[in-house]
Structure formats: C-alpha cells, structure tokens
Amino acid sequence: MQLMRLNSFWFDDSLIRLVLISCFVVGMQGCASVPKTKLDSAVTQQQYQLHQASLKTIEQFTLTGRIGVQTNGKGFSGGLNWQHNEAEDAIALYSPLGGQVARILKTANQVTLEDAKGNTISAADTETLTQNALGWQLPLAGLADWSLGRPTNSPILASTWNEQGYLSTLKQDGWEIEYQNYTQQNGFTLPSKITLRSDKVNLKLLVESWENLNP
C-alpha cells in the first residue's frame, strides 16, 4: 500500500482514486441533466401534435360570443352568433343592446351581407365585403381554423404553445394571433379568448359557448 503526503496530511492512494471517480460520476450526472429541457420540449411538441390532430376532426360548429374591433380610429363591439360547416358560414352580428346589425352568409360562390335595414350587398370574399359595408375586415378565410386554436393550411411564420400543447401565439396570413384562455367543450379543449392583430385591425373574440361540434 502506498501513502501520499499532501499539506501535512496522509492519504491512502486508493481513497484518492475513489474520490476522483466520485467526482467524475457527479460531473457526468451534471452533463446528463442538460438535455432534460430538450426532452420536455419534445414531449410538449408531441402534446401539440396530438391536440392538433384532435382539432382536425372538427368540421362544423356553432359559436356564440362577443366580438370587439378597432381600426382606423373606429370600433365595433357587440354579440356574435356563428354557424360554420364545410359548405357555408352564417354569421349574425348584434349591437350591445341586442339588435341585429348585420347577417353575413358565405357560400362557395359568393358572400352576401344584409344590414339592419334589409339592404343586401355581395362580394367575392368576406374581407372585401365587411370592409365596404362595416368599415373593418373580418378575416373569415382563416377565422374558422384560428377560432378553434389550429393554423390554416397556409405557411406558418411563427407559433408557440404552452405546456399542455395548446397554441399560445400564431403568426399567419398577415395576422398575429394570441390565445389567452381555453375551455373544455364536448371533449375538446377550445379557445375562449382570442386576440387577432393585423397592420390595420385589432380584433378580440370572447367565446361564451361552443355547440354542434362534430368529431
């Protein structure tokens, strides 16, 4: 057995080797803990993909809630009833007092809007129609997907999601979308508070109820 002297203390060389090995093991454990964040991210991403897969099964819904719009110094705030399926969209907008302001019907061929006086106008898309009739654009082309918490088929410029795999933010088609609350409805986890921003419009959607969801 060999003995080593260090600063007037005597150590067994086998003890020194044991200490060195222990330090090496502790160091390796420290290194092994670094990828843990990546593992968590992978799990969260898997949750996101599973959640999106469940949302893809929704082909129709009835949404009741409130909508608020700010654009070019003007605004609108009121109630909303929206019936959506693959063939058409029917949207009724109401004033804060409950009177119907407009009814929008979108089919595969055209979009029409009937105002409170019974006047009807048509356009090729909802954005143009609502801009001309109401003074602000309703992004109906993407809103059916965004309102459910899923992206459209267009390229995604940026997106984030929370630990449960639900979208937190989405940047797509010129809109920045923020999801602030979710709720459980008929076996689905769906947004209840959404903010959408473009270079001209700020739009807030508060969902009071989801109905007629078909998986």
C-alpha positions as CSV (number, residue, x, y, z in Angstrom):
1,M,0.0,0.0,0.0
2,Q,1.3,3.4,-1.0
3,L,0.8,6.6,1.0
4,M,0.9,10.1,-0.3
5,R,1.5,13.2,1.8
6,L,-0.4,16.4,1.0
7,N,-0.2,19.6,3.1
8,S,0.9,17.5,6.2
9,F,-2.0,15.0,5.9
10,W,-1.6,11.4,4.8
11,F,-4.0,9.8,2.3
12,D,-4.4,6.3,1.0
13,D,-3.9,6.3,-2.8
14,S,-7.0,4.1,-3.2
15,L,-9.0,6.7,-1.3
16,I,-7.8,9.3,-3.7
17,R,-8.9,7.2,-6.7
18,L,-12.3,6.7,-5.1
19,V,-12.7,10.5,-4.7
20,L,-11.7,11.1,-8.3
21,I,-14.1,8.5,-9.6
22,S,-16.9,10.0,-7.5
23,C,-16.2,13.5,-8.9
24,F,-16.3,12.1,-12.4
25,V,-19.6,10.4,-11.8
26,V,-21.1,13.6,-10.4
27,G,-19.8,15.5,-13.3
28,M,-21.4,13.1,-15.8
29,Q,-24.7,13.3,-13.9
30,G,-24.5,17.1,-14.3
31,C,-23.9,16.8,-18.0
32,A,-26.8,14.3,-18.3
33,S,-29.2,16.8,-16.8
34,V,-28.6,19.3,-19.6
35,P,-30.8,17.7,-22.3
36,K,-33.7,17.5,-19.9
37,T,-35.1,20.7,-21.3
38,K,-35.0,19.2,-24.8
39,L,-36.8,16.2,-23.6
40,D,-39.5,18.3,-22.1
41,S,-39.8,20.3,-25.3
42,A,-40.1,17.1,-27.3
43,V,-42.9,15.9,-25.0
44,T,-44.7,19.3,-25.3
45,Q,-44.4,19.2,-29.1
46,Q,-45.9,15.7,-29.1
47,Q,-48.8,17.0,-27.0
48,Y,-49.2,19.9,-29.5
49,Q,-49.4,17.4,-32.4
50,L,-51.9,15.2,-30.7
51,H,-54.1,18.2,-29.8
52,Q,-53.9,19.5,-33.4
53,A,-54.9,16.0,-34.6
54,S,-58.0,16.1,-32.5
55,L,-58.9,19.5,-33.7
56,K,-58.7,18.4,-37.3
57,T,-61.7,16.2,-36.8
58,I,-64.0,19.2,-36.2
59,E,-65.8,20.1,-39.4
60,Q,-68.7,22.2,-38.0
61,F,-69.5,24.3,-35.0
62,T,-71.8,27.0,-33.6
63,L,-70.0,29.7,-31.8
64,T,-71.8,32.3,-29.6
65,G,-69.8,35.1,-28.0
66,R,-68.8,38.7,-28.3
67,I,-66.5,40.5,-30.8
68,G,-64.6,43.8,-30.5
69,V,-62.9,45.6,-33.4
70,Q,-60.6,48.6,-33.5
71,T,-59.5,50.0,-36.8
72,N,-58.5,53.5,-38.1
73,G,-60.0,55.2,-35.1
74,K,-63.3,53.4,-35.5
75,G,-64.6,50.5,-33.5
76,F,-67.3,47.9,-33.1
77,S,-68.4,45.9,-30.1
78,G,-71.3,43.5,-29.9
79,G,-72.6,40.0,-29.9
80,L,-71.8,37.2,-32.4
81,N,-73.5,34.0,-33.5
82,W,-71.6,32.0,-36.0
83,Q,-72.7,28.7,-37.6
84,H,-69.9,27.1,-39.6
85,N,-69.7,23.9,-41.7
86,E,-67.7,22.9,-44.8
87,A,-70.3,24.3,-47.2
88,E,-71.1,27.7,-45.7
89,D,-70.8,30.2,-42.9
90,A,-73.6,32.2,-41.4
91,I,-72.7,35.0,-39.1
92,A,-75.0,37.3,-37.2
93,L,-73.6,40.5,-35.6
94,Y,-75.5,42.2,-32.8
95,S,-75.3,45.6,-31.2
96,P,-74.5,45.9,-27.4
97,L,-78.3,46.3,-26.9
98,G,-79.0,43.1,-28.8
99,G,-80.3,44.4,-32.1
100,Q,-79.0,42.7,-35.2
101,V,-76.5,44.8,-37.1
102,A,-75.7,42.5,-40.0
103,R,-76.0,39.0,-41.2
104,I,-73.3,37.5,-43.3
105,L,-73.7,34.4,-45.5
106,K,-70.7,32.9,-47.2
107,T,-71.1,30.0,-49.7
108,A,-68.7,28.5,-52.1
109,N,-69.7,31.0,-54.8
110,Q,-70.1,34.4,-53.0
111,V,-70.5,36.3,-49.8
112,T,-73.6,38.4,-49.0
113,L,-74.3,40.8,-46.2
114,E,-77.7,42.0,-45.1
115,D,-77.8,45.1,-42.9
116,A,-80.3,46.2,-40.2
117,K,-82.4,48.0,-42.9
118,G,-82.7,44.9,-45.1
119,N,-80.2,46.1,-47.7
120,T,-78.1,43.3,-49.3
121,I,-74.6,43.6,-50.9
122,S,-72.3,40.9,-52.2
123,A,-68.6,40.5,-52.8
124,A,-66.2,37.8,-53.8
125,D,-64.7,37.5,-50.3
126,T,-65.7,38.4,-46.7
127,E,-62.7,40.7,-46.2
128,T,-63.8,43.0,-49.0
129,L,-67.4,42.8,-48.1
130,T,-67.0,43.7,-44.4
131,Q,-64.6,46.4,-45.3
132,N,-67.1,48.0,-47.7
133,A,-70.1,47.5,-45.5
134,L,-68.8,47.8,-41.9
135,G,-65.6,49.7,-42.3
136,W,-63.4,46.8,-41.0
137,Q,-62.2,43.5,-42.3
138,L,-63.4,40.2,-40.8
139,P,-60.7,37.5,-41.7
140,L,-63.2,34.8,-42.3
141,A,-60.9,32.8,-44.6
142,G,-58.8,31.8,-41.7
143,L,-61.0,32.5,-38.7
144,A,-62.8,29.1,-38.7
145,D,-59.4,27.4,-38.0
146,W,-57.9,30.2,-35.8
147,S,-61.0,30.3,-33.6
148,L,-60.6,26.6,-32.9
149,G,-56.9,27.0,-32.0
150,R,-55.5,25.5,-35.1
151,P,-53.5,27.0,-38.0
152,T,-54.8,27.1,-41.6
153,N,-53.0,25.3,-44.4
154,S,-51.1,28.4,-45.2
155,P,-47.4,28.8,-44.2
156,I,-46.9,29.5,-40.5
157,L,-44.4,32.3,-39.9
158,A,-44.2,31.7,-36.2
159,S,-46.0,29.9,-33.4
160,T,-45.7,29.0,-29.8
161,W,-47.7,26.7,-27.5
162,N,-48.0,26.1,-23.8
163,E,-47.0,23.1,-21.7
164,Q,-50.3,21.3,-22.5
165,G,-49.7,21.7,-26.2
166,Y,-52.3,24.4,-26.9
167,L,-51.4,27.3,-29.1
168,S,-50.3,30.4,-27.3
169,T,-49.4,32.6,-30.3
170,L,-49.6,32.2,-34.1
171,K,-48.4,34.4,-36.9
172,Q,-50.0,33.6,-40.2
173,D,-51.5,35.2,-43.3
174,G,-50.6,38.7,-42.1
175,W,-52.3,38.2,-38.7
176,E,-50.7,37.9,-35.2
177,I,-53.0,35.7,-33.0
178,E,-52.8,35.3,-29.3
179,Y,-54.7,32.7,-27.3
180,Q,-55.3,33.8,-23.7
181,N,-57.8,31.2,-22.3
182,Y,-59.1,27.8,-23.1
183,T,-62.1,25.8,-22.1
184,Q,-63.4,22.2,-22.2
185,Q,-66.3,21.7,-24.6
186,N,-67.7,18.3,-25.7
187,G,-64.4,16.5,-25.2
188,F,-62.3,19.2,-26.9
189,T,-60.1,21.9,-25.4
190,L,-61.0,25.1,-27.3
191,P,-60.1,28.8,-27.1
192,S,-62.4,31.1,-25.1
193,K,-60.4,34.4,-25.5
194,I,-58.5,35.3,-28.7
195,T,-56.8,38.5,-29.9
196,L,-56.1,39.0,-33.6
197,R,-53.9,41.8,-34.9
198,S,-53.1,42.9,-38.5
199,D,-51.4,46.1,-39.7
200,K,-54.9,47.8,-39.8
201,V,-57.2,45.8,-37.4
202,N,-57.3,44.7,-33.8
203,L,-59.9,42.1,-33.2
204,K,-60.9,40.4,-29.9
205,L,-63.1,37.4,-29.8
206,L,-64.7,36.2,-26.5
207,V,-66.4,32.8,-26.8
208,E,-69.3,32.1,-24.5
209,S,-70.2,28.7,-25.8
210,W,-69.3,26.1,-28.4
211,E,-72.1,23.9,-29.7
212,N,-72.8,21.4,-32.5
213,L,-69.2,20.2,-32.7
214,N,-69.0,17.2,-34.8
215,P,-65.9,15.0,-34.4
